[in-house]
Amino acid sequence: MKQTSDLVYQYIKAFDDANGTPFNGMISPILGPVEDTYPFCVYKVERRPTFSKNGCFEYDVQIRLVADDYDKVCELADALAIDFEAYYEFFYQGTESDINTDKPTEYVLTLTYQLLKNS
């Protein structure tokens, strides 16, 4: 599980570095930063309880992008989705939009992928 989480981090970090660090290095698993510095990225990796005889595991990957500007979060989501198309093991499942009810000026887009990975 840790190896898969590290892989997702490496891909997001590579995107951040290649695009002028829009996340300013603020990429974290599961929980976002406490301070209000935007934009930032939070990702989550969950392994499904399925297992194949050839040692292939299925993972659900959610990449949540958060910004205080709707246009900016949409641009980042589009660019990251295009970037992830290059990784053949990731299968795009959809994008969800949301807001943080505690911070109504915080826009959230979540990209969801299925990842197939050999053990």
N, C-alpha and C positions, 0 to 999 in steps of 0.2 A: 504494500500500500504506500509506504513512504517513497519508494522508488518512482511510483506512478505520479504521486503528488509533486515530487521534484522535477519530473519530466514536464508536467503542466507549467510549473513555475518557470523552468528554463525557456519554454516557448513564449510565455507572456513577457518575460524579461528581455528576450531577444527582440520581440516586437517593440517594447518600450525603448530599448537602445537604438533600434533602427529608425525610429520615428521621432527623434528629438526628445525622448523621455517625457511623454505626456503624463505619465503616472508619477514622474519624479522618484522612481524607485519604490513607490508605495503600492506594493503588490504583496498580498498576504493571504494565507489560507484561513478559511472559515470566518474570521472576524476582521472588520475594517478598523482603521485608526480612530482613536477617540477624538482627536482634534479635527476641526473643520477645514482641512486642506484638500482641495479638489484639483483635478479628478484623482480617483484612486481605483484600485482593482482588488477584488476579493474572489478567490476561487475555492471550490469544494469538489472533492473527489470521493465517490462512494463506489465500492465494489458490489456488484450484484451477486446474489447467492448461486449463480450458475457456474458450472465448470465443465469444460469439454475434455474428452479423453486425450486430446493433443496438448493440453495445458494452456488453453486460451481462456483468459478471464475477460468479463465485460465490466466496464466502469461507466458510471454516469458522471459527467464533468459539467459543473456550472461555473461560468465566469461572469461575475457581476461587476459591471462598470458603474461608477457613481460620480456624478458631477453636479455642479450648481447651475449648469447651462444645458438646456435640452439639446440644442443643436450640437454642442460639443460631445455629449454622450452618444448621440446618434452617429456622428462622424467616427468616433472611436470604435463603436460597435461594428460599423460597416468595414472599417479598415482591419480590425482584428479578425472578423469573419473571413475576409479575403485572405489574410495571412494564414489562418488555420486551414484553409483549403489545400495548402501545400503539404500538410501532414496527412499522409494517406490513412493512418490508423484512426483518425478522428472523423466521425460522421455527424454532421450538423443535424440537430433535432428541432431547433426553433429559437425564437427570441421572445422574451416577455418583458413588458415595460411595467414600471411601478413607481410609486413615490414613497418616501419615508413619511409616515403620518406624524412623526415627532418633529420632522424638519421638512415642511411642505415645499421648500425651494430645492430639495435634494432629489434629483432625477436618477432613476435606476433602470438599467437595461441588463437583462440576464441572458447570456448566450448559453445554450445547452447542447452538449455533444455526447455521443456514445463513443467510447474508446474500447477497442479490442486489442488486447495485449497478451503476449505469451509470458508465461511465468518465468 
